[in-house]
């Protein structure tokens, strides 16, 4: 995300052991049968599939990663192989680059430190976004391909756990010249990545670390002065921090103390989101068509996720639906293009149409 500011164990053996312990996502929530939303979703998916399948396409890979995760859901709901093939081709490039990166296990972000280089910044935050897309692709693959994809994600996880997870539980942003302290963005994204990786491997080390990250985030003041503060980042900060809670809630809620602290942070974030959504898009401090404001496209995703967990709060889904209509008016005003806004909006469409599918694990895809 900073580019905009410039600035083993065999999975096959593990699955039978832990399958019964993992909660199914979106339990009891049937996919939404809405032809208009589905048509918009698939139109954006076609644009995204062409973009991520093109090895020569420009732009940071963390943006692609959100489209890849949504394309996995498009494959689930349509069975159209082109969507999964685009995810597989993109993920294969991520692994090929990873194999030549220093430090070993790092993902190339498509900016800053390149494969083969030993100097320049490299960020665990952006790489966590890439890792989540690799894991999502793995959940839709089989055999040796799945093992290779999950092995890549585990190499990245081990790199960060060894070097960048602090005793406090927070996560620093890799080789970032500005700071080696735990940071909200790298913590939120790596925590989310680990929850996803645990759901697909059952490795308790990943869950333990992710819960430690959650405890750190629970105590962190999002509004204080810090690198890339809320006053600058706005929807980007809220989206990335909420990634940890949306991915991890089935596990967080099992610990009552952790859950109550997490609920306080989640409600704080949703209050901020709802306040922003009450303003016309043209009046917002962060215009949704550029920069940090493009993450507005992903905020309905978190509202939809928690509308099932916090079912008493009817505002979440209602405000998400209204926001989706506002943003669709921008994205579909002409021929849709691949932008950060459309990539993050794809996540929201995916969750609206197929609740829980973004976090669908190997166990769940094998049942389909």
KENU-144881 format. One record per residue (C-alpha): residue number from 1; z, y, x. Coordinates in Angstrom, 3 decimals, always signed. Layout:
{seq:NUM up:Z north:Y east:X}
...
END
This chain:
{seq:1 up:+0.000 north:+0.000 east:+0.000}
{seq:2 up:+0.542 north:+2.415 east:+2.947}
{seq:3 up:-3.195 north:+2.714 east:+3.524}
{seq:4 up:-3.311 north:+5.193 east:+0.652}
{seq:5 up:-0.645 north:+7.343 east:+2.264}
{seq:6 up:-2.240 north:+7.895 east:+5.613}
{seq:7 up:-1.453 north:+6.983 east:+6.847}
{seq:8 up:+6.920 north:-28.955 east:+6.179}
{seq:9 up:+7.396 north:-30.723 east:+3.871}
{seq:10 up:+4.612 north:-32.376 east:+1.867}
{seq:11 up:+4.320 north:-30.725 east:-1.517}
{seq:12 up:+3.204 north:-33.996 east:-3.029}
{seq:13 up:+6.557 north:-35.520 east:-2.112}
{seq:14 up:+8.598 north:-32.556 east:-3.326}
{seq:15 up:+7.066 north:-32.059 east:-6.754}
{seq:16 up:+8.540 north:-35.119 east:-8.484}
{seq:17 up:+11.995 north:-34.176 east:-7.203}
{seq:18 up:+12.194 north:-30.619 east:-8.461}
{seq:19 up:+9.798 north:-30.602 east:-11.415}
{seq:20 up:+12.505 north:-31.215 east:-13.983}
{seq:21 up:+14.588 north:-28.296 east:-12.668}
{seq:22 up:+11.980 north:-25.547 east:-12.981}
{seq:23 up:+11.683 north:-23.523 east:-16.206}
{seq:24 up:+8.333 north:-23.347 east:-17.939}
{seq:25 up:+6.963 north:-19.818 east:-18.148}
{seq:26 up:+6.374 north:-18.196 east:-21.503}
{seq:27 up:+8.041 north:-21.056 east:-23.338}
{seq:28 up:+7.337 north:-20.808 east:-27.054}
{seq:29 up:+4.879 north:-17.935 east:-26.598}
{seq:30 up:+1.354 north:-18.818 east:-27.660}
{seq:31 up:-1.586 north:-17.007 east:-26.026}
{seq:32 up:-2.593 north:-13.952 east:-28.031}
{seq:33 up:-5.742 north:-14.430 east:-30.090}
{seq:34 up:-7.231 north:-10.966 east:-29.810}
{seq:35 up:-10.994 north:-10.897 east:-29.440}
{seq:36 up:-11.208 north:-7.245 east:-28.358}
{seq:37 up:-8.596 north:-7.599 east:-25.611}
{seq:38 up:-10.161 north:-10.842 east:-24.433}
{seq:39 up:-13.609 north:-9.252 east:-24.245}
{seq:40 up:-12.277 north:-6.376 east:-22.133}
{seq:41 up:-10.360 north:-8.768 east:-19.912}
{seq:42 up:-13.380 north:-10.939 east:-19.211}
{seq:43 up:-15.605 north:-7.924 east:-18.624}
{seq:44 up:-13.213 north:-6.741 east:-15.920}
{seq:45 up:-12.944 north:-10.293 east:-14.591}
{seq:46 up:-16.703 north:-10.433 east:-14.072}
{seq:47 up:-16.548 north:-7.215 east:-12.064}
{seq:48 up:-13.567 north:-8.483 east:-10.066}
{seq:49 up:-15.079 north:-11.907 east:-9.378}
{seq:50 up:-18.180 north:-10.342 east:-7.860}
{seq:51 up:-16.022 north:-8.074 east:-5.710}
{seq:52 up:-13.601 north:-10.632 east:-4.280}
{seq:53 up:-16.335 north:-13.240 east:-3.717}
{seq:54 up:-18.250 north:-10.770 east:-1.533}
{seq:55 up:-17.111 north:-11.271 east:+2.060}
{seq:56 up:-18.485 north:-7.858 east:+2.986}
{seq:57 up:-16.782 north:-5.866 east:+0.231}
{seq:58 up:-14.592 north:-2.964 east:+1.415}
{seq:59 up:-11.022 north:-2.072 east:+0.590}
{seq:60 up:-7.534 north:-3.395 east:+1.373}
{seq:61 up:-6.903 north:-7.007 east:+0.508}
{seq:62 up:-3.659 north:-6.299 east:-1.360}
{seq:63 up:-5.742 north:-4.682 east:-4.121}
{seq:64 up:-8.006 north:-7.731 east:-4.289}
{seq:65 up:-4.931 north:-9.953 east:-4.560}
{seq:66 up:-3.988 north:-8.637 east:-8.004}
{seq:67 up:-7.486 north:-9.302 east:-9.268}
{seq:68 up:-7.387 north:-12.814 east:-7.784}
{seq:69 up:-4.165 north:-13.624 east:-9.634}
{seq:70 up:-5.722 north:-12.444 east:-12.909}
{seq:71 up:-8.917 north:-14.400 east:-12.192}
{seq:72 up:-6.792 north:-17.542 east:-11.920}
{seq:73 up:-5.664 north:-16.892 east:-15.497}
{seq:74 up:-9.261 north:-16.278 east:-16.570}
{seq:75 up:-10.115 north:-19.694 east:-15.175}
{seq:76 up:-7.197 north:-21.239 east:-17.078}
{seq:77 up:-8.267 north:-19.731 east:-20.379}
{seq:78 up:-12.046 north:-20.189 east:-20.105}
{seq:79 up:-12.580 north:-23.095 east:-17.720}
{seq:80 up:-15.317 north:-20.981 east:-16.109}
{seq:81 up:-15.595 north:-22.260 east:-12.558}
{seq:82 up:-16.968 north:-18.983 east:-11.199}
{seq:83 up:-13.550 north:-17.385 east:-11.583}
{seq:84 up:-11.769 north:-20.073 east:-9.588}
{seq:85 up:-14.578 north:-20.238 east:-7.026}
{seq:86 up:-14.184 north:-16.513 east:-6.354}
{seq:87 up:-10.434 north:-17.027 east:-5.803}
{seq:88 up:-11.058 north:-19.984 east:-3.510}
{seq:89 up:-13.616 north:-18.122 east:-1.405}
{seq:90 up:-11.303 north:-15.115 east:-1.061}
{seq:91 up:-8.276 north:-17.250 east:-0.200}
{seq:92 up:-10.272 north:-19.183 east:+2.371}
{seq:93 up:-11.127 north:-15.899 east:+4.113}
{seq:94 up:-7.450 north:-14.932 east:+4.108}
{seq:95 up:-6.546 north:-18.187 east:+5.845}
{seq:96 up:-9.378 north:-17.986 east:+8.377}
{seq:97 up:-8.194 north:-14.497 east:+9.347}
{seq:98 up:-4.547 north:-15.611 east:+9.367}
{seq:99 up:-5.315 north:-18.316 east:+11.923}
{seq:100 up:-6.317 north:-15.602 east:+14.432}
{seq:101 up:-3.535 north:-13.128 east:+13.714}
{seq:102 up:-0.653 north:-12.012 east:+15.903}
{seq:103 up:+2.138 north:-12.603 east:+15.015}
{seq:104 up:+1.244 north:-16.154 east:+13.945}
{seq:105 up:+1.453 north:-16.556 east:+10.184}
{seq:106 up:+0.594 north:-12.922 east:+9.411}
{seq:107 up:-2.155 north:-12.105 east:+6.921}
{seq:108 up:-4.855 north:-9.619 east:+7.856}
{seq:109 up:-4.676 north:-6.674 east:+5.465}
{seq:110 up:-8.261 north:-5.441 east:+6.002}
{seq:111 up:-6.903 north:-2.402 east:+7.804}
{seq:112 up:-4.692 north:-1.679 east:+10.829}
{seq:113 up:-4.013 north:-4.730 east:+13.068}
{seq:114 up:-7.005 north:-7.065 east:+13.069}
{seq:115 up:-7.323 north:-10.776 east:+13.882}
{seq:116 up:-7.137 north:-11.156 east:+17.664}
{seq:117 up:-5.354 north:-7.831 east:+18.219}
{seq:118 up:-1.819 north:-7.550 east:+19.563}
{seq:119 up:-1.135 north:-3.906 east:+18.761}
{seq:120 up:-1.095 north:-1.720 east:+15.662}
{seq:121 up:+0.939 north:-1.797 east:+12.469}
{seq:122 up:+1.162 north:-4.891 east:+10.296}
{seq:123 up:+3.064 north:-4.955 east:+6.983}
{seq:124 up:+4.992 north:-7.758 east:+5.320}
{seq:125 up:+4.732 north:-5.918 east:+1.974}
{seq:126 up:+0.942 north:-5.945 east:+1.679}
{seq:127 up:+0.855 north:-9.452 east:+3.135}
{seq:128 up:+3.247 north:-10.639 east:+0.422}
{seq:129 up:+0.736 north:-9.493 east:-2.201}
{seq:130 up:-1.953 north:-11.484 east:-0.397}
{seq:131 up:+0.351 north:-14.501 east:-0.215}
{seq:132 up:+0.993 north:-14.450 east:-3.963}
{seq:133 up:-2.741 north:-14.666 east:-4.624}
{seq:134 up:-3.092 north:-17.563 east:-2.185}
{seq:135 up:-0.254 north:-19.396 east:-3.972}
{seq:136 up:-1.789 north:-18.710 east:-7.401}
{seq:137 up:-5.082 north:-20.155 east:-6.183}
{seq:138 up:-3.301 north:-23.201 east:-4.760}
{seq:139 up:-1.796 north:-23.933 east:-8.177}
{seq:140 up:-5.332 north:-24.379 east:-9.558}
{seq:141 up:-6.604 north:-26.541 east:-6.691}
{seq:142 up:-6.049 north:-30.167 east:-5.717}
{seq:143 up:-5.546 north:-32.394 east:-2.715}
{seq:144 up:-6.229 north:-31.167 east:+0.793}
{seq:145 up:-7.357 north:-27.738 east:-0.426}
{seq:146 up:-4.071 north:-27.165 east:-2.235}
{seq:147 up:-2.110 north:-28.348 east:+0.802}
{seq:148 up:-4.013 north:-25.965 east:+3.072}
{seq:149 up:-3.401 north:-23.009 east:+0.768}
{seq:150 up:+0.311 north:-23.716 east:+0.377}
{seq:151 up:+0.611 north:-24.395 east:+4.097}
{seq:152 up:-0.788 north:-20.928 east:+4.756}
{seq:153 up:+1.751 north:-19.344 east:+2.407}
{seq:154 up:+4.584 north:-21.268 east:+4.038}
{seq:155 up:+3.545 north:-20.076 east:+7.509}
{seq:156 up:+3.731 north:-16.504 east:+6.287}
{seq:157 up:+7.073 north:-17.121 east:+4.573}
{seq:158 up:+8.565 north:-18.609 east:+7.709}
{seq:159 up:+7.349 north:-15.680 east:+9.841}
{seq:160 up:+9.046 north:-13.125 east:+7.610}
{seq:161 up:+12.250 north:-15.110 east:+7.058}
{seq:162 up:+12.657 north:-15.598 east:+10.806}
{seq:163 up:+11.949 north:-12.036 east:+11.829}
{seq:164 up:+12.173 north:-9.487 east:+9.016}
{seq:165 up:+14.783 north:-10.622 east:+6.485}
{seq:166 up:+17.950 north:-8.720 east:+7.349}
{seq:167 up:+21.563 north:-9.986 east:+7.121}
{seq:168 up:+21.910 north:-7.683 east:+4.089}
{seq:169 up:+19.239 north:-9.696 east:+2.259}
{seq:170 up:+16.719 north:-6.848 east:+2.328}
{seq:171 up:+13.360 north:-7.160 east:+4.069}
{seq:172 up:+11.812 north:-4.788 east:+6.600}
{seq:173 up:+8.097 north:-4.077 east:+6.504}
{seq:174 up:+6.984 north:-6.137 east:+9.453}
{seq:175 up:+5.576 north:-4.201 east:+12.389}
{seq:176 up:+5.893 north:-0.745 east:+10.846}
{seq:177 up:+6.281 north:+1.998 east:+13.417}
{seq:178 up:+8.150 north:+4.249 east:+10.975}
{seq:179 up:+11.105 north:+1.954 east:+10.346}
{seq:180 up:+12.527 north:-1.503 east:+11.036}
{seq:181 up:+15.141 north:-1.187 east:+8.281}
{seq:182 up:+15.133 north:-3.089 east:+5.008}
{seq:183 up:+12.802 north:-1.307 east:+2.591}
{seq:184 up:+12.311 north:-1.366 east:-1.176}
{seq:185 up:+8.608 north:-2.278 east:-1.125}
{seq:186 up:+8.693 north:-5.115 east:+1.400}
{seq:187 up:+11.847 north:-6.438 east:-0.277}
{seq:188 up:+10.437 north:-6.379 east:-3.801}
{seq:189 up:+7.141 north:-7.958 east:-2.838}
{seq:190 up:+8.470 north:-10.588 east:-0.451}
{seq:191 up:+11.124 north:-11.565 east:-2.997}
{seq:192 up:+8.441 north:-12.008 east:-5.638}
{seq:193 up:+6.298 north:-14.011 east:-3.224}
{seq:194 up:+9.211 north:-16.334 east:-2.440}
{seq:195 up:+9.988 north:-16.954 east:-6.108}
{seq:196 up:+6.335 north:-17.931 east:-6.590}
{seq:197 up:+6.338 north:-20.116 east:-3.492}
{seq:198 up:+9.539 north:-21.867 east:-4.553}
{seq:199 up:+8.048 north:-22.616 east:-7.983}
{seq:200 up:+5.181 north:-24.406 east:-6.239}
{seq:201 up:+7.038 north:-26.192 east:-3.408}
{seq:202 up:+10.639 north:-26.635 east:-4.483}
{seq:203 up:+11.884 north:-25.623 east:-1.034}
{seq:204 up:+15.436 north:-24.343 east:-1.653}
{seq:205 up:+15.252 north:-22.088 east:+1.408}
{seq:206 up:+12.738 north:-19.905 east:-0.411}
{seq:207 up:+14.870 north:-19.628 east:-3.536}
{seq:208 up:+18.036 north:-18.834 east:-1.578}
{seq:209 up:+16.277 north:-16.070 east:+0.355}
{seq:210 up:+14.670 north:-14.642 east:-2.798}
{seq:211 up:+18.037 north:-14.468 east:-4.556}
{seq:212 up:+19.441 north:-12.677 east:-1.517}
{seq:213 up:+16.601 north:-10.165 east:-1.730}
{seq:214 up:+17.427 north:-9.683 east:-5.418}
{seq:215 up:+21.055 north:-8.985 east:-4.598}
{seq:216 up:+19.926 north:-6.327 east:-2.098}
{seq:217 up:+17.590 north:-4.712 east:-4.631}
{seq:218 up:+20.328 north:-4.742 east:-7.269}
{seq:219 up:+22.430 north:-2.504 east:-5.031}
{seq:220 up:+19.618 north:-0.253 east:-3.801}
{seq:221 up:+19.340 north:+3.292 east:-5.183}
{seq:222 up:+15.669 north:+3.747 east:-6.059}
{seq:223 up:+16.043 north:+7.480 east:-6.594}
{seq:224 up:+17.513 north:+8.401 east:-3.201}
{seq:225 up:+15.657 north:+10.067 east:-0.346}
{seq:226 up:+13.956 north:+7.327 east:+1.689}
{seq:227 up:+10.582 north:+6.419 east:+3.206}
{seq:228 up:+7.986 north:+6.710 east:+0.428}
{seq:229 up:+10.517 north:+7.855 east:-2.212}
{seq:230 up:+10.238 north:+7.634 east:-5.980}
{seq:231 up:+9.312 north:+11.320 east:-6.141}
{seq:232 up:+6.145 north:+10.484 east:-4.200}
{seq:233 up:+5.441 north:+6.876 east:-5.189}
{seq:234 up:+6.299 north:+7.003 east:-8.880}
{seq:235 up:+4.666 north:+4.034 east:-10.646}
{seq:236 up:+3.925 north:+2.264 east:-7.357}
{seq:237 up:+7.617 north:+1.971 east:-6.497}
{seq:238 up:+8.536 north:+0.765 east:-9.972}
{seq:239 up:+5.698 north:-1.760 east:-10.131}
{seq:240 up:+6.514 north:-3.346 east:-6.779}
{seq:241 up:+10.278 north:-3.473 east:-7.301}
{seq:242 up:+9.795 north:-4.998 east:-10.753}
{seq:243 up:+7.579 north:-7.710 east:-9.235}
{seq:244 up:+10.741 north:-9.302 east:-7.854}
{seq:245 up:+12.483 north:-9.329 east:-11.237}
{seq:246 up:+9.473 north:-10.484 east:-13.267}
{seq:247 up:+8.773 north:-13.388 east:-10.918}
{seq:248 up:+12.392 north:-14.327 east:-10.408}
{seq:249 up:+14.030 north:-13.913 east:-13.810}
{seq:250 up:+14.150 north:-17.640 east:-14.705}
{seq:251 up:+16.264 north:-18.140 east:-11.566}
{seq:252 up:+18.152 north:-14.827 east:-11.516}
{seq:253 up:+19.493 north:-15.340 east:-15.035}
{seq:254 up:+21.257 north:-18.555 east:-14.006}
{seq:255 up:+23.800 north:-16.547 east:-11.976}
{seq:256 up:+25.744 north:-14.380 east:-14.421}
{seq:257 up:+26.953 north:-11.876 east:-11.807}
{seq:258 up:+23.503 north:-11.507 east:-10.270}
{seq:259 up:+21.947 north:-11.323 east:-13.736}
{seq:260 up:+24.137 north:-8.452 east:-14.935}
{seq:261 up:+23.430 north:-6.365 east:-11.836}
{seq:262 up:+19.734 north:-7.178 east:-12.164}
{seq:263 up:+19.721 north:-6.176 east:-15.834}
{seq:264 up:+21.085 north:-2.777 east:-14.868}
{seq:265 up:+18.208 north:-2.250 east:-12.418}
{seq:266 up:+15.611 north:-3.634 east:-14.845}
{seq:267 up:+16.761 north:-1.351 east:-17.671}
{seq:268 up:+16.712 north:+1.613 east:-15.290}
{seq:269 up:+13.113 north:+0.834 east:-14.365}
{seq:270 up:+12.041 north:+0.392 east:-17.983}
{seq:271 up:+13.657 north:+3.670 east:-18.972}
{seq:272 up:+11.589 north:+5.337 east:-16.257}
{seq:273 up:+8.420 north:+3.553 east:-17.409}
{seq:274 up:+8.907 north:+4.448 east:-21.068}
{seq:275 up:+9.563 north:+8.073 east:-20.188}
{seq:276 up:+6.273 north:+8.233 east:-18.304}
{seq:277 up:+4.362 north:+6.498 east:-21.071}
{seq:278 up:+5.526 north:+9.115 east:-23.548}
{seq:279 up:+3.471 north:+11.681 east:-21.637}
{seq:280 up:-0.306 north:+11.989 east:-22.071}
{seq:281 up:-2.075 north:+10.552 east:-19.026}
{seq:282 up:-3.486 north:+13.989 east:-18.188}
{seq:283 up:+0.020 north:+15.468 east:-17.923}
{seq:284 up:+1.573 north:+12.866 east:-15.633}
{seq:285 up:+2.593 north:+13.795 east:-12.075}
{seq:286 up:+0.656 north:+10.750 east:-10.864}
{seq:287 up:-2.871 north:+10.714 east:-12.378}
{seq:288 up:-3.743 north:+7.104 east:-13.296}
{seq:289 up:-7.248 north:+7.481 east:-11.898}
{seq:290 up:-6.183 north:+7.997 east:-8.279}
{seq:291 up:-3.647 north:+7.140 east:-5.616}
{seq:292 up:-0.226 north:+5.920 east:-6.571}
{seq:293 up:-0.955 north:+6.629 east:-10.237}
{seq:294 up:-3.375 north:+3.703 east:-10.429}
{seq:295 up:-0.363 north:+1.371 east:-10.485}
{seq:296 up:+0.226 north:+2.568 east:-14.060}
{seq:297 up:-2.265 north:-0.179 east:-14.900}
{seq:298 up:+0.265 north:-2.824 east:-13.885}
{seq:299 up:+3.376 north:-1.498 east:-15.611}
{seq:300 up:+2.495 north:-3.038 east:-19.010}
{seq:301 up:+2.474 north:-6.389 east:-17.191}
{seq:302 up:+6.207 north:-6.118 east:-16.557}
{seq:303 up:+6.837 north:-4.885 east:-20.091}
{seq:304 up:+5.057 north:-7.912 east:-21.518}
{seq:305 up:+6.956 north:-10.294 east:-19.218}
{seq:306 up:+10.344 north:-8.909 east:-20.225}
{seq:307 up:+9.432 north:-8.571 east:-23.891}
{seq:308 up:+10.038 north:-12.346 east:-23.984}
{seq:309 up:+13.258 north:-12.233 east:-21.972}
{seq:310 up:+14.664 north:-9.142 east:-23.726}
{seq:311 up:+13.314 north:-9.929 east:-27.174}
{seq:312 up:+15.726 north:-7.544 east:-28.886}
{seq:313 up:+13.993 north:-4.584 east:-27.240}
{seq:314 up:+10.899 north:-4.172 east:-29.425}
{seq:315 up:+9.823 north:-1.092 east:-27.479}
{seq:316 up:+8.567 north:-3.072 east:-24.496}
{seq:317 up:+5.540 north:-4.801 east:-26.015}
{seq:318 up:+4.798 north:-1.919 east:-28.392}
{seq:319 up:+4.739 north:+0.660 east:-25.601}
{seq:320 up:+2.758 north:-1.698 east:-23.381}
{seq:321 up:+0.102 north:-2.098 east:-26.078}
{seq:322 up:-0.159 north:+1.665 east:-26.530}
{seq:323 up:-0.407 north:+2.236 east:-22.783}
{seq:324 up:-3.116 north:-0.403 east:-22.474}
{seq:325 up:-5.189 north:+1.438 east:-25.048}
{seq:326 up:-4.750 north:+4.739 east:-23.205}
{seq:327 up:-5.785 north:+3.258 east:-19.870}
{seq:328 up:-8.652 north:+1.269 east:-21.386}
{seq:329 up:-10.051 north:+4.574 east:-22.595}
{seq:330 up:-10.385 north:+5.562 east:-18.941}
{seq:331 up:-11.570 north:+2.267 east:-17.465}
{seq:332 up:-14.135 north:+1.537 east:-20.175}
{seq:333 up:-15.385 north:+5.109 east:-20.627}
{seq:334 up:-18.483 north:+4.058 east:-18.706}
{seq:335 up:-19.534 north:+0.884 east:-16.942}
{seq:336 up:-16.290 north:-0.631 east:-15.574}
{seq:337 up:-15.899 north:-0.567 east:-11.806}
{seq:338 up:-13.548 north:-2.320 east:-9.432}
{seq:339 up:-10.745 north:+0.112 east:-8.661}
{seq:340 up:-7.014 north:-0.212 east:-8.122}
{seq:341 up:-6.508 north:+0.823 east:-11.733}
{seq:342 up:-8.757 north:-1.953 east:-13.032}
{seq:343 up:-7.232 north:-4.528 east:-10.633}
{seq:344 up:-3.694 north:-3.785 east:-11.792}
{seq:345 up:-4.814 north:-3.521 east:-15.412}
{seq:346 up:-6.166 north:-7.068 east:-15.101}
{seq:347 up:-2.624 north:-8.292 east:-14.496}
{seq:348 up:-1.526 north:-6.655 east:-17.735}
{seq:349 up:-4.405 north:-8.121 east:-19.725}
{seq:350 up:-3.670 north:-11.568 east:-18.321}
{seq:351 up:-0.011 north:-11.437 east:-19.371}
{seq:352 up:-0.860 north:-10.011 east:-22.791}
{seq:353 up:-3.414 north:-12.723 east:-23.541}
{seq:354 up:-1.685 north:-15.707 east:-21.937}
{seq:355 up:+2.065 north:-15.074 east:-21.548}
{seq:356 up:+3.532 north:-16.483 east:-18.356}
{seq:357 up:+0.174 north:-17.525 east:-16.927}
{seq:358 up:+0.325 north:-15.223 east:-13.887}
{seq:359 up:+3.303 north:-17.275 east:-12.686}
{seq:360 up:+1.897 north:-20.650 east:-13.737}
{seq:361 up:+2.893 north:-23.265 east:-11.176}
{seq:362 up:+1.339 north:-26.498 east:-9.955}
{seq:363 up:+3.501 north:-28.469 east:-12.368}
{seq:364 up:+2.190 north:-26.463 east:-15.313}
{seq:365 up:-1.480 north:-26.451 east:-14.294}
{seq:366 up:-1.389 north:-30.235 east:-13.849}
{seq:367 up:-0.426 north:-30.569 east:-17.523}
{seq:368 up:-3.400 north:-28.596 east:-18.799}
END
